[in-house]
Amino acid sequence: MIDIKQMTIHELRNLFNNEESEESEKLLMGLVNAAKAAENKSAFYGFLMVLIGKQNPGQKFCDNGLTVGLTNTSAHSLKNNFIQNGNKLWNYKGEDGYYNILFGDRIDAKDDRKMSSRMKAFIENGIPLDNTVEEVIRVLIEKIENSIHSTREERQSLIQKINTCYEELDLSSVSFEAEESGQSTVNKTNVLQVKLEKLINNGVQQIVLTGAPGTGKTYFAKKFAKNLPDVGEINGEKFAFVQFHSSYDYTDFVEGLRPVQIEDGQTQFVKLDGSFKDFCRAVVKENEPNKKYFFIIDEINRADLSRVFGELMYGLEEQYRETIFQTQYSNLPTYEMKNKRAVPMVSDVFENGFFIPKNVYIIATMNDIDRSVEAFDFALRRRFQWIEVKANDVMKDALEGMQQNNEIHQDINLHELIESVKALNSLISGEEGRKMGLTEAHHIGPAYLKSKASDIIDAKGEIWEYRIEPILKEYCRGYHNTQQFLAACESAFLGLSKDE
Protein backbone atom coordinates (compact mmCIF):
# COMPACT_ATOMS: atom_id res chain seq x y z
CA MET A 1 0.00 0.00 0.00
CA ILE A 2 1.27 3.46 -0.89
CA ASP A 3 0.93 5.91 1.97
CA ILE A 4 2.11 9.10 0.30
CA LYS A 5 2.21 11.18 3.47
CA GLN A 6 4.61 8.72 5.12
CA MET A 7 6.90 8.34 2.09
CA THR A 8 10.14 10.27 1.96
CA ILE A 9 10.48 12.89 -0.79
CA HIS A 10 13.21 10.75 -2.34
CA GLU A 11 10.93 7.67 -2.41
CA LEU A 12 8.03 9.67 -3.81
CA ARG A 13 10.13 11.08 -6.66
CA ASN A 14 11.66 7.71 -7.51
CA LEU A 15 8.23 6.11 -7.63
CA PHE A 16 6.74 8.89 -9.70
CA ASN A 17 9.60 8.84 -12.22
CA ASN A 18 9.64 5.04 -12.66
CA GLU A 19 7.79 4.79 -15.96
CA GLU A 20 7.61 0.98 -15.96
CA SER A 21 6.37 0.53 -12.41
CA GLU A 22 2.75 -0.56 -11.96
CA GLU A 23 2.72 1.23 -8.60
CA SER A 24 3.93 4.41 -10.33
CA GLU A 25 0.98 4.27 -12.74
CA LYS A 26 -1.44 3.83 -9.84
CA LEU A 27 0.19 6.73 -8.04
CA LEU A 28 -0.06 8.94 -11.12
CA MET A 29 -3.71 8.12 -11.75
CA GLY A 30 -4.51 8.72 -8.10
CA LEU A 31 -2.87 12.14 -8.25
CA VAL A 32 -4.76 12.93 -11.44
CA ASN A 33 -8.09 11.99 -9.85
CA ALA A 34 -7.29 14.00 -6.70
CA ALA A 35 -6.30 17.01 -8.79
CA LYS A 36 -9.51 16.82 -10.82
CA ALA A 37 -11.53 16.73 -7.59
CA ALA A 38 -9.62 19.61 -5.97
CA GLU A 39 -11.47 22.93 -5.82
CA ASN A 40 -8.27 24.89 -6.52
CA LYS A 41 -6.71 22.82 -9.29
CA SER A 42 -3.81 25.13 -10.01
CA ALA A 43 -2.96 25.19 -6.31
CA PHE A 44 -2.93 21.39 -6.17
CA TYR A 45 -0.78 21.24 -9.30
CA GLY A 46 1.77 23.65 -7.83
CA PHE A 47 1.74 21.70 -4.56
CA LEU A 48 2.64 18.49 -6.36
CA MET A 49 5.46 20.15 -8.25
CA VAL A 50 7.15 21.08 -4.99
CA LEU A 51 7.05 17.43 -3.88
CA ILE A 52 7.75 15.71 -7.19
CA GLY A 53 10.39 18.09 -8.56
CA LYS A 54 10.30 16.72 -12.11
CA GLN A 55 11.81 18.93 -14.82
CA ASN A 56 8.82 18.66 -17.14
CA PRO A 57 5.93 17.35 -15.05
CA GLY A 58 3.37 18.93 -17.35
CA GLN A 59 3.91 16.39 -20.12
CA LYS A 60 3.28 13.37 -17.91
CA PHE A 61 0.24 14.88 -16.26
CA CYS A 62 -1.17 16.21 -19.54
CA ASP A 63 -0.99 12.75 -21.07
CA ASN A 64 -3.27 11.54 -18.28
CA GLY A 65 -5.76 14.37 -18.57
CA LEU A 66 -4.77 16.40 -15.50
CA THR A 67 -4.58 19.66 -17.43
CA VAL A 68 -7.80 19.20 -19.40
CA GLY A 69 -9.98 22.21 -18.67
CA LEU A 70 -7.25 23.90 -16.66
CA THR A 71 -5.14 25.50 -19.35
CA ASN A 72 -5.12 26.25 -23.06
CA THR A 73 -1.35 25.98 -23.28
CA SER A 74 0.38 23.00 -24.86
CA ALA A 75 1.98 20.31 -22.76
CA HIS A 76 5.46 21.50 -23.69
CA SER A 77 4.80 25.09 -22.61
CA LEU A 78 3.87 23.88 -19.13
CA LYS A 79 7.60 23.52 -18.53
CA ASN A 80 7.78 27.29 -18.43
CA ASN A 81 4.29 28.46 -17.55
CA PHE A 82 1.04 27.15 -16.19
CA ILE A 83 -1.84 29.53 -16.88
CA GLN A 84 -5.31 29.24 -15.32
CA ASN A 85 -7.63 32.24 -15.50
CA GLY A 86 -4.70 34.62 -15.34
CA ASN A 87 -2.92 32.68 -12.62
CA LYS A 88 0.68 31.97 -13.47
CA LEU A 89 2.71 29.42 -11.55
CA TRP A 90 6.20 30.71 -10.93
CA ASN A 91 8.77 28.20 -12.18
CA TYR A 92 11.97 28.08 -10.18
CA LYS A 93 14.84 26.03 -11.62
CA GLY A 94 16.65 24.04 -8.97
CA GLU A 95 19.60 21.70 -9.35
CA ASP A 96 17.38 18.77 -10.28
CA GLY A 97 14.72 20.54 -12.31
CA TYR A 98 11.94 23.11 -12.41
CA TYR A 99 9.57 23.77 -9.54
CA ASN A 100 6.15 25.37 -9.98
CA ILE A 101 5.63 27.12 -6.67
CA LEU A 102 2.72 29.54 -6.80
CA PHE A 103 -0.43 28.43 -5.02
CA GLY A 104 -3.07 29.61 -7.44
CA ASP A 105 -2.89 33.37 -6.85
CA ARG A 106 -2.81 35.98 -9.59
CA ILE A 107 0.56 37.65 -9.14
CA ASP A 108 2.61 40.61 -10.29
CA ALA A 109 6.15 41.47 -9.24
CA LYS A 110 5.00 42.72 -5.82
CA ASP A 111 2.77 39.75 -5.05
CA ASP A 112 5.47 37.49 -6.44
CA ARG A 113 7.91 38.64 -3.75
CA LYS A 114 5.36 38.47 -0.94
CA MET A 115 3.75 35.11 -1.60
CA SER A 116 5.97 32.92 -3.73
CA SER A 117 9.29 33.94 -2.21
CA ARG A 118 8.39 31.89 0.86
CA MET A 119 8.26 28.79 -1.31
CA LYS A 120 11.31 29.81 -3.31
CA ALA A 121 13.35 30.32 -0.15
CA PHE A 122 12.29 26.92 1.12
CA ILE A 123 13.43 25.23 -2.09
CA GLU A 124 16.68 27.22 -2.28
CA ASN A 125 17.54 26.11 1.24
CA GLY A 126 17.07 22.52 0.11
CA ILE A 127 14.08 20.24 0.57
CA PRO A 128 15.20 17.45 2.92
CA LEU A 129 14.78 14.46 0.61
CA ASP A 130 15.05 11.95 3.46
CA ASN A 131 12.11 13.53 5.32
CA THR A 132 8.59 12.29 4.81
CA VAL A 133 6.04 14.35 2.91
CA GLU A 134 4.29 15.00 6.22
CA GLU A 135 7.51 16.29 7.81
CA VAL A 136 8.40 18.48 4.82
CA ILE A 137 4.97 20.14 4.81
CA ARG A 138 5.17 20.67 8.57
CA VAL A 139 8.55 22.41 8.21
CA LEU A 140 7.30 24.45 5.27
CA ILE A 141 4.29 25.73 7.23
CA GLU A 142 6.50 26.57 10.20
CA LYS A 143 8.84 28.61 7.98
CA ILE A 144 5.90 30.49 6.49
CA GLU A 145 4.46 31.15 9.98
CA ASN A 146 7.77 32.66 11.08
CA SER A 147 8.23 34.78 7.97
CA ILE A 148 8.62 38.52 8.56
CA HIS A 149 8.37 39.51 4.89
CA SER A 150 4.60 39.20 4.47
CA THR A 151 1.44 40.11 6.34
CA ARG A 152 -0.39 37.73 8.66
CA GLU A 153 -3.31 37.52 6.21
CA GLU A 154 -0.98 36.61 3.34
CA ARG A 155 0.73 33.93 5.42
CA GLN A 156 -2.56 32.44 6.55
CA SER A 157 -3.90 32.44 2.99
CA LEU A 158 -0.86 30.55 1.73
CA ILE A 159 -0.88 28.09 4.64
CA GLN A 160 -4.58 27.43 4.19
CA LYS A 161 -3.99 26.50 0.55
CA ILE A 162 -1.11 24.24 1.51
CA ASN A 163 -3.25 22.48 4.13
CA THR A 164 -6.11 22.07 1.66
CA CYS A 165 -3.79 20.51 -0.91
CA TYR A 166 -2.20 18.31 1.73
CA GLU A 167 -5.60 16.92 2.74
CA GLU A 168 -6.29 16.01 -0.91
CA LEU A 169 -3.20 13.79 -0.76
CA ASP A 170 -5.13 10.91 0.86
CA LEU A 171 -4.20 8.20 -1.63
CA SER A 172 -3.10 4.57 -1.65
CA SER A 173 -2.60 1.84 -4.22
CA VAL A 174 -5.23 -0.22 -2.39
CA SER A 175 -7.87 2.46 -2.80
CA PHE A 176 -6.96 2.80 -6.50
CA GLU A 177 -7.52 -0.91 -7.03
CA ALA A 178 -10.88 -0.71 -5.26
CA GLU A 179 -11.99 2.23 -7.38
CA GLU A 180 -10.91 0.60 -10.65
CA SER A 181 -12.71 -2.67 -9.95
CA GLY A 182 -15.80 -0.98 -8.52
CA GLN A 183 -15.61 -3.28 -5.49
CA SER A 184 -14.23 -2.83 -2.02
CA THR A 185 -11.16 -5.06 -1.68
CA VAL A 186 -10.07 -4.01 1.81
CA ASN A 187 -11.53 -3.60 5.24
CA LYS A 188 -11.04 0.16 5.41
CA THR A 189 -11.71 0.36 9.12
CA ASN A 190 -8.68 -1.89 9.59
CA VAL A 191 -6.71 0.29 7.19
CA LEU A 192 -7.60 3.26 9.35
CA GLN A 193 -6.42 1.41 12.44
CA VAL A 194 -3.17 0.47 10.71
CA LYS A 195 -2.64 4.10 9.72
CA LEU A 196 -3.23 5.36 13.26
CA GLU A 197 -1.00 2.70 14.80
CA LYS A 198 1.75 3.44 12.28
CA LEU A 199 1.68 7.15 13.12
CA ILE A 200 1.99 6.41 16.82
CA ASN A 201 4.82 3.93 16.27
CA ASN A 202 6.58 6.59 14.18
CA GLY A 203 6.50 9.01 17.09
CA VAL A 204 3.39 11.08 16.31
CA GLN A 205 1.82 11.98 19.66
CA GLN A 206 -1.08 14.28 18.74
CA ILE A 207 -3.67 13.11 16.20
CA VAL A 208 -7.01 14.52 15.04
CA LEU A 209 -9.66 12.24 13.54
CA THR A 210 -11.73 14.47 11.28
CA GLY A 211 -14.68 13.76 9.02
CA ALA A 212 -18.42 14.04 8.55
CA PRO A 213 -20.68 13.87 11.64
CA GLY A 214 -21.81 10.41 12.62
CA THR A 215 -18.82 8.49 11.24
CA GLY A 216 -17.92 6.98 14.62
CA LYS A 217 -14.73 8.93 15.22
CA THR A 218 -15.15 9.01 19.01
CA TYR A 219 -16.13 5.34 19.15
CA PHE A 220 -13.12 4.42 17.03
CA ALA A 221 -10.71 6.47 19.18
CA LYS A 222 -11.91 4.75 22.35
CA LYS A 223 -11.80 1.31 20.75
CA PHE A 224 -8.30 1.91 19.43
CA ALA A 225 -6.97 3.00 22.84
CA LYS A 226 -8.51 -0.07 24.47
CA ASN A 227 -7.11 -2.57 21.97
CA LEU A 228 -3.61 -1.22 21.30
CA PRO A 229 -0.88 -3.29 23.00
CA ASP A 230 1.20 -1.78 25.82
CA VAL A 231 -1.46 0.71 26.88
CA GLY A 232 -1.20 1.81 30.50
CA GLU A 233 -4.18 2.22 32.80
CA ILE A 234 -5.09 5.09 35.12
CA ASN A 235 -7.64 4.14 37.79
CA GLY A 236 -8.50 1.02 35.81
CA GLU A 237 -9.18 2.91 32.56
CA LYS A 238 -7.09 2.71 29.39
CA PHE A 239 -7.85 6.29 28.41
CA ALA A 240 -9.03 9.59 29.84
CA PHE A 241 -11.86 11.35 28.03
CA VAL A 242 -13.06 14.96 27.91
CA GLN A 243 -15.45 16.78 25.60
CA PHE A 244 -14.67 20.37 24.70
CA HIS A 245 -17.39 23.02 24.55
CA SER A 246 -17.63 26.79 24.33
CA SER A 247 -17.21 27.28 28.10
CA TYR A 248 -14.20 24.97 28.40
CA ASP A 249 -11.03 26.92 29.21
CA TYR A 250 -7.49 26.80 30.59
CA THR A 251 -8.65 26.31 34.18
CA ASP A 252 -10.60 23.20 33.12
CA PHE A 253 -7.76 21.75 31.07
CA VAL A 254 -4.48 22.76 32.74
CA GLU A 255 -4.95 24.44 36.11
CA GLY A 256 -6.82 27.29 37.77
CA LEU A 257 -8.18 28.86 40.92
CA ARG A 258 -11.40 27.33 42.20
CA PRO A 259 -13.61 28.01 45.23
CA VAL A 260 -13.46 24.99 47.57
CA GLN A 261 -13.85 24.14 51.21
CA ILE A 262 -10.55 23.73 52.99
CA GLU A 263 -9.85 21.70 56.14
CA ASP A 264 -11.44 24.14 58.59
CA GLY A 265 -14.65 24.24 56.54
CA GLN A 266 -14.08 27.74 55.16
CA THR A 267 -14.36 28.55 51.46
CA GLN A 268 -11.20 29.64 49.74
CA PHE A 269 -9.79 29.92 46.21
CA VAL A 270 -6.97 27.42 45.67
CA LYS A 271 -5.08 26.07 42.67
CA LEU A 272 -6.40 22.74 41.39
CA ASP A 273 -5.31 20.67 38.41
CA GLY A 274 -7.34 20.65 35.23
CA SER A 275 -8.20 17.40 33.48
CA PHE A 276 -5.06 17.13 31.35
CA LYS A 277 -2.56 18.12 34.04
CA ASP A 278 -4.21 15.72 36.47
CA PHE A 279 -3.86 12.97 33.85
CA CYS A 280 -0.18 13.78 33.25
CA ARG A 281 0.43 13.75 37.02
CA ALA A 282 -1.08 10.26 37.24
CA VAL A 283 1.08 9.06 34.34
CA VAL A 284 4.25 10.33 36.06
CA LYS A 285 3.26 8.59 39.29
CA GLU A 286 2.66 5.30 37.46
CA ASN A 287 6.31 5.41 36.36
CA GLU A 288 5.78 3.06 33.41
CA PRO A 289 7.79 4.73 30.60
CA ASN A 290 7.26 1.79 28.22
CA LYS A 291 3.47 2.10 28.44
CA LYS A 292 1.35 4.38 26.26
CA TYR A 293 -1.29 6.57 27.91
CA PHE A 294 -4.13 8.03 25.85
CA PHE A 295 -6.02 11.26 26.43
CA ILE A 296 -9.06 11.57 24.13
CA ILE A 297 -10.57 14.97 23.36
CA ASP A 298 -14.01 14.90 21.75
CA GLU A 299 -15.19 17.86 19.63
CA ILE A 300 -11.82 19.57 20.05
CA ASN A 301 -12.70 22.59 17.91
CA ARG A 302 -15.76 23.50 20.02
CA ALA A 303 -13.56 25.42 22.46
CA ASP A 304 -11.29 28.44 22.04
CA LEU A 305 -8.17 26.33 21.67
CA SER A 306 -5.57 29.05 22.19
CA ARG A 307 -7.16 29.84 25.55
CA VAL A 308 -7.54 26.18 26.50
CA PHE A 309 -4.00 25.05 25.68
CA GLY A 310 -2.06 28.16 26.65
CA GLU A 311 1.62 27.26 27.22
CA LEU A 312 0.92 23.64 26.32
CA MET A 313 1.54 24.50 22.67
CA TYR A 314 5.21 24.61 23.66
CA GLY A 315 5.09 21.39 25.66
CA LEU A 316 3.34 19.45 22.89
CA GLU A 317 6.35 19.70 20.60
CA GLU A 318 8.17 16.36 20.42
CA GLN A 319 11.57 17.88 21.27
CA TYR A 320 10.12 19.63 24.33
CA ARG A 321 8.33 16.65 25.85
CA GLU A 322 9.43 16.32 29.51
CA THR A 323 10.99 19.79 29.33
CA ILE A 324 9.82 21.86 32.29
CA PHE A 325 7.95 25.10 31.57
CA GLN A 326 6.08 27.53 33.80
CA THR A 327 2.28 27.69 33.79
CA GLN A 328 0.11 30.69 34.65
CA TYR A 329 -0.31 29.73 38.30
CA SER A 330 3.04 28.01 38.89
CA ASN A 331 3.90 30.38 41.74
CA LEU A 332 0.99 29.03 43.84
CA PRO A 333 0.89 25.75 45.78
CA THR A 334 -1.24 22.97 44.32
CA TYR A 335 -4.17 21.50 46.23
CA GLU A 336 -6.00 18.22 45.75
CA MET A 337 -9.45 17.05 46.75
CA LYS A 338 -9.82 14.48 49.54
CA ASN A 339 -13.16 13.67 51.15
CA LYS A 340 -14.70 16.73 49.46
CA ARG A 341 -12.10 18.98 51.07
CA ALA A 342 -9.12 20.70 49.42
CA VAL A 343 -5.80 19.89 51.08
CA PRO A 344 -2.26 20.93 50.07
CA MET A 345 -0.54 18.37 47.86
CA VAL A 346 2.21 16.72 49.88
CA SER A 347 4.32 15.47 47.00
CA ASP A 348 4.02 17.58 43.87
CA VAL A 349 5.90 16.16 40.87
CA PHE A 350 5.29 19.46 39.09
CA GLU A 351 6.58 21.65 41.95
CA ASN A 352 9.31 23.14 39.75
CA GLY A 353 7.13 23.48 36.68
CA PHE A 354 4.87 21.46 34.40
CA PHE A 355 5.97 19.03 31.68
CA ILE A 356 4.18 16.57 29.41
CA PRO A 357 5.43 12.98 29.68
CA LYS A 358 6.78 11.43 26.48
CA ASN A 359 4.37 8.51 26.71
CA VAL A 360 1.20 10.64 26.72
CA TYR A 361 -0.75 10.52 23.45
CA ILE A 362 -3.65 12.78 22.48
CA ILE A 363 -6.35 11.64 20.07
CA ALA A 364 -8.89 14.33 19.25
CA THR A 365 -12.03 14.27 17.10
CA MET A 366 -13.79 16.99 15.14
CA ASN A 367 -16.39 17.31 12.39
CA ASP A 368 -15.26 18.67 9.03
CA ILE A 369 -18.22 21.01 8.72
CA ASP A 370 -17.32 22.66 12.03
CA ARG A 371 -13.70 23.22 11.06
CA SER A 372 -12.34 26.74 10.55
CA VAL A 373 -9.00 28.49 10.67
CA GLU A 374 -10.24 30.68 13.50
CA ALA A 375 -11.28 27.71 15.63
CA PHE A 376 -8.09 25.70 15.06
CA ASP A 377 -5.25 28.15 14.51
CA PHE A 378 -2.24 27.13 12.46
CA ALA A 379 0.26 27.21 15.34
CA LEU A 380 -1.73 24.50 17.10
CA ARG A 381 -2.87 22.80 13.91
CA ARG A 382 0.65 21.88 12.81
CA ARG A 383 1.26 20.10 16.12
CA PHE A 384 -1.37 17.52 15.20
CA GLN A 385 -1.40 14.85 12.51
CA TRP A 386 -4.76 14.73 10.70
CA ILE A 387 -6.57 11.57 9.62
CA GLU A 388 -9.79 11.86 7.62
CA VAL A 389 -12.55 9.39 8.44
CA LYS A 390 -14.90 9.15 5.45
CA ALA A 391 -18.50 8.03 5.91
CA ASN A 392 -18.58 5.62 2.97
CA ASP A 393 -15.27 4.03 3.95
CA VAL A 394 -16.40 3.03 7.44
CA MET A 395 -20.04 2.36 6.59
CA LYS A 396 -19.97 -1.42 6.18
CA ASP A 397 -17.95 -2.26 9.28
CA ALA A 398 -19.79 0.28 11.42
CA LEU A 399 -23.22 -1.01 10.45
CA GLU A 400 -22.17 -4.62 11.02
CA GLY A 401 -21.04 -3.65 14.52
CA MET A 402 -24.29 -1.77 15.14
CA GLN A 403 -26.30 -4.80 14.07
CA GLN A 404 -24.30 -7.01 16.43
CA ASN A 405 -25.09 -4.54 19.24
CA ASN A 406 -28.82 -4.64 18.33
CA GLU A 407 -28.81 -0.97 17.27
CA ILE A 408 -30.07 -2.23 13.90
CA HIS A 409 -32.61 -5.06 13.74
CA GLN A 410 -31.14 -8.45 12.87
CA ASP A 411 -33.58 -8.90 9.95
CA ILE A 412 -32.39 -5.78 8.13
CA ASN A 413 -30.42 -6.43 4.93
CA LEU A 414 -27.30 -4.34 5.52
CA HIS A 415 -26.20 -4.48 1.89
CA GLU A 416 -29.41 -2.78 0.78
CA LEU A 417 -29.12 -0.18 3.54
CA ILE A 418 -25.49 0.54 2.62
CA GLU A 419 -26.32 0.95 -1.07
CA SER A 420 -29.14 3.34 -0.16
CA VAL A 421 -27.01 5.62 1.97
CA LYS A 422 -24.16 5.57 -0.54
CA ALA A 423 -26.60 6.63 -3.28
CA LEU A 424 -27.67 9.48 -1.00
CA ASN A 425 -24.09 10.48 -0.24
CA SER A 426 -23.25 10.46 -3.93
CA LEU A 427 -26.05 12.97 -4.49
CA ILE A 428 -24.94 15.12 -1.54
CA SER A 429 -21.37 15.57 -2.82
CA GLY A 430 -22.40 15.58 -6.49
CA GLU A 431 -23.32 18.47 -8.73
CA GLU A 432 -26.73 19.07 -7.16
CA GLY A 433 -25.31 18.93 -3.64
CA ARG A 434 -22.53 21.39 -4.49
CA LYS A 435 -25.19 23.87 -5.55
CA MET A 436 -26.45 23.63 -1.97
CA GLY A 437 -22.94 24.22 -0.59
CA LEU A 438 -22.49 20.54 0.33
CA THR A 439 -19.38 18.37 0.12
CA GLU A 440 -18.14 15.00 1.43
CA ALA A 441 -18.03 16.67 4.84
CA HIS A 442 -21.85 16.59 4.81
CA HIS A 443 -22.14 12.87 4.03
CA ILE A 444 -24.51 10.85 6.17
CA GLY A 445 -22.54 8.63 8.54
CA PRO A 446 -23.53 5.26 10.01
CA ALA A 447 -24.60 6.76 13.35
CA TYR A 448 -27.71 8.17 11.62
CA LEU A 449 -28.88 4.69 10.58
CA LYS A 450 -29.94 3.18 13.90
CA SER A 451 -33.38 1.57 13.76
CA LYS A 452 -35.37 -1.08 15.62
CA ALA A 453 -37.68 -1.71 12.67
CA SER A 454 -37.47 -5.24 11.23
CA ASP A 455 -38.63 -4.29 7.73
CA ILE A 456 -36.13 -2.47 5.49
CA ILE A 457 -38.79 -0.16 4.03
CA ASP A 458 -40.07 0.84 7.46
CA ALA A 459 -36.52 1.25 8.75
CA LYS A 460 -35.46 3.53 5.90
CA GLY A 461 -38.66 5.55 6.15
CA GLU A 462 -38.11 6.11 9.87
CA ILE A 463 -34.44 6.96 9.42
CA TRP A 464 -35.23 9.46 6.66
CA GLU A 465 -38.07 11.21 8.50
CA TYR A 466 -36.49 11.52 11.95
CA ARG A 467 -32.75 11.58 11.30
CA ILE A 468 -31.64 12.42 7.78
CA GLU A 469 -34.24 14.90 6.50
CA PRO A 470 -33.90 17.26 9.53
CA ILE A 471 -30.10 17.44 9.25
CA LEU A 472 -30.22 18.00 5.48
CA LYS A 473 -32.70 20.84 5.99
CA GLU A 474 -30.20 22.50 8.33
CA TYR A 475 -27.36 21.98 5.85
CA CYS A 476 -29.38 23.57 3.05
CA ARG A 477 -30.89 26.43 5.03
CA GLY A 478 -30.86 29.66 3.01
CA TYR A 479 -30.42 28.04 -0.41
CA HIS A 480 -32.93 28.11 -3.27
CA ASN A 481 -34.64 24.95 -4.57
CA THR A 482 -34.15 23.22 -1.21
CA GLN A 483 -37.39 21.24 -1.48
CA GLN A 484 -36.47 19.95 -4.92
CA PHE A 485 -33.07 18.82 -3.66
CA LEU A 486 -34.55 17.17 -0.55
CA ALA A 487 -37.03 15.31 -2.74
CA ALA A 488 -34.16 14.00 -4.86
CA CYS A 489 -32.31 12.93 -1.69
CA GLU A 490 -35.39 11.16 -0.38
CA SER A 491 -35.81 9.28 -3.66
CA ALA A 492 -32.13 8.29 -3.67
CA PHE A 493 -32.24 6.97 -0.10
CA LEU A 494 -35.64 5.28 -0.21
CA GLY A 495 -35.14 3.95 -3.72
CA LEU A 496 -38.22 5.67 -5.12
CA SER A 497 -38.82 6.41 -8.78
CA LYS A 498 -39.81 9.91 -9.85
CA ASP A 499 -43.42 8.79 -10.28
CA GLU A 500 -43.55 7.50 -6.70
Buried (B, 14 or more C-beta within 10 A) or exposed (E): EBBBBBBBBEBBBEBBBEEEBEEBBBBBBBBBBBBBEBEBBBBBBBBBBBBBBBEBBBBBBBEBEBBEEBBEBEBEEBBEBBBBEEBBBBBBEBEEBBBBBBBBBEBEEEBBBBBBBBBBEBBEEEBEBEBBBBBBBBBBBBBBBEBEEBEEEBBBBBBBBBBBBBBBBBBBBBBBBBBEEEEBEBEBBEBBBBBBBEBBEEEBBBBBBBBBBBBBBBBBBBBBBEEBEEBBEBEEEBBBBBBBEEEBBBBBBBBBBBEBEBEEEEEEEBBBBBBBBBBBBBBBEBEEEEEBBBBBBBBBBBBBBBEBBBBBBEBBBEEBBEEEBEBBBBEEEBBBBEEEBBBEBEEEBBEEEBBBBEBBBBBBBBBBBBBEEEBBBBBBBBBBBBBBBBBBBBBBBBBBBBBEEEBBBEEBEBEEBBEBBBBBBEBBBEEBBEEBEBBBBBBBBBBBBBBEBEEBEBBBBBBBEEBBBEBBEEBBEEEEEBEEBBEBBBBBBBBEEEEE
